[in-house]
Structure formats: structure tokens, C-alpha cells
Amino acid sequence: MIKEIKFTDKALKQIENLLSKKDKGSFFRIAIKGGGCSGFQYEFTFDKSKQDDDLNYQNILIDKNSADLLKGSEVDYVSELIGESFKISNPQTKSSCGCGVSFSL
């Protein structure tokens, strides 16, 4: 179970919608990876298998290290002028780049 990470109804509906188009048994994975101009970036992918250290919530997988970095966060799905996307409000971030894709902790 993923604790201390909130998902808005919009995010859960969009994840459910995306998974409905994938093979049965697919998972939606959220991870934090090194990269981008500020050091870290969020990664949203699909996965067919669950790893031993994955936390699971409604077919959403987050590896333990990423979950620790996401504590206190809220995952939302937003519509903006530049398009629709998942947006994570993470209280642990110290700064983010100008384009909003990467951040530092």
C-alpha cells in the first residue's frame, strides 16, 4: 500500500482510462529518476510485472526509493494551455527547472 502519497480523483480516473487501453494485468508505474537540468525527473510508464520492492495502490506501482522521495506528495492530472499531463506537487522539492520537467531535492 502506498502511504503518504495522495491521488486526486482526476489522476485516478486518467490512470484507470490509460490502463483500460493496455493488456489486462498491466500496471501504471511512477518513478523518480536521475536526469533533467535540475537533477531528478518524474517518470510515468506502464509495466507488466511487479518488483519485490514495489508499493502497490489500485494498479499503481512505485518503487520503495521513489516512494520515499514522494512522501507528502499529491498526484494530479491537469489540463493546461500546453496540454494535459500528470502533475506532482512534492513538498520535498527544493527547486525546479524553468520548463517544470525536472527538480532538485
PyMOL commands that set and color helices and strands:
alter all, ss='L'
color gray80, all
select helices_A, chain A and resi 9-20+64-69
alter helices_A, ss='H'
color red, helices_A
select strands_A, chain A and resi 6-7+27-34+40-47+54-57+60-63+74-80+83-89+95-96+102-104
alter strands_A, ss='S'
color yellow, strands_A
deselect
rebuild
show_as cartoon
